[in-house]
Amino acid sequence: MFKKTLRLRLRLMKKISGKFDMKKIGIIGFGWLGEPLGHHLKEAGYTVVGSCTSEQKKERLWADGLHAVYFKLSLIRRAWRIRHFFRWMCWS
């Protein structure tokens, strides 16, 4: 039973790998860990897409060959605080 399931999974992976780009990786946050990881993956032949929190870093990462997207966290943090404030108001 296990071997049959394994064969089916391998056959499915072969079908999927032909239809999708299996050389693209997304990284949430090009920080102290994400940026070096992105460079290593790029050198290994992967297309690396990720996020950063400053426009200057985004431009530098694009110049290095990493596809960076500027992601502003202040709005998300503010929305999170407001949500918790209203939750506190409703439950207290």
C-alpha distance (Angstrom), angle and dihedral (degrees) to the residues before:
residue distance angle dihedral
M1 . . .
F2 3.81 . .
K3 3.81 93.0 .
K4 3.79 91.5 49.9
T5 3.80 91.3 51.0
L6 3.79 90.9 47.4
R7 3.82 91.5 51.0
L8 3.80 90.8 50.4
R9 3.81 91.0 50.1
L10 3.80 92.0 49.4
R11 3.80 91.3 48.8
L12 3.80 90.2 49.9
M13 3.82 91.6 48.8
K14 3.80 90.4 52.8
K15 3.80 90.5 52.4
I16 3.81 92.8 46.6
S17 3.80 95.7 45.8
G18 3.79 89.9 57.0
K19 3.81 92.5 54.4
F20 3.80 102.0 41.3
D21 3.78 135.0 52.3
M22 3.79 101.4 -110.1
K23 3.81 92.3 -178.1
K24 3.81 97.9 74.1
I25 3.81 121.4 95.8
G26 3.79 129.6 -177.3
I27 3.80 123.0 -147.9
I28 3.79 122.1 -165.7
G29 3.77 103.3 -142.4
F30 3.80 126.7 7.7
G31 3.80 91.8 -140.3
W32 3.79 132.0 129.5
L33 3.81 90.7 -47.4
G34 3.79 104.0 26.3
E35 3.79 98.5 54.1
P36 3.84 97.6 53.8
L37 3.81 89.4 42.0
G38 3.80 89.9 51.5
H39 3.81 91.7 51.4
H40 3.82 91.9 50.0
L41 3.80 91.7 48.8
K42 3.81 91.1 47.5
E43 3.80 90.0 52.7
A44 3.82 88.4 50.6
G45 3.81 89.8 57.8
Y46 3.81 102.3 -97.4
T47 3.79 126.5 133.1
V48 3.80 105.2 -124.5
V49 3.80 123.1 -154.8
G50 3.79 122.1 179.7
S51 3.76 148.7 143.8
C52 3.79 134.4 -101.5
T53 3.80 134.7 179.5
S54 3.81 102.7 -131.3
E55 3.79 134.5 58.1
Q56 3.82 92.2 -137.3
K57 3.78 92.5 55.6
K58 3.80 90.4 46.6
E59 3.80 91.0 56.1
R60 3.82 92.0 46.8
L61 3.80 92.5 49.3
W62 3.81 91.9 49.0
A63 3.81 88.3 51.5
D64 3.84 88.1 52.6
G65 3.81 91.4 51.9
L66 3.81 99.6 -102.6
H67 3.81 117.4 126.0
A68 3.80 102.2 -127.9
V69 3.79 127.2 -177.6
Y70 3.81 121.5 -158.2
F71 3.80 109.3 -122.4
K72 3.80 118.3 -171.7
L73 3.80 110.0 -151.0
S74 3.79 99.8 -177.4
L75 3.81 92.9 80.9
I76 3.79 91.8 49.3
R77 3.80 92.4 47.7
R78 3.79 90.9 48.5
A79 3.82 91.5 49.9
W80 3.81 90.2 48.0
R81 3.82 91.7 52.4
I82 3.80 91.7 48.0
R83 3.80 90.6 50.0
H84 3.81 91.5 51.6
F85 3.80 91.4 45.7
F86 3.79 91.7 54.6
R87 3.78 91.5 44.5
W88 3.81 89.2 52.5
M89 3.83 91.0 48.0
C90 3.79 92.7 50.3
W91 3.80 97.0 46.2
S92 3.80 100.8 40.8
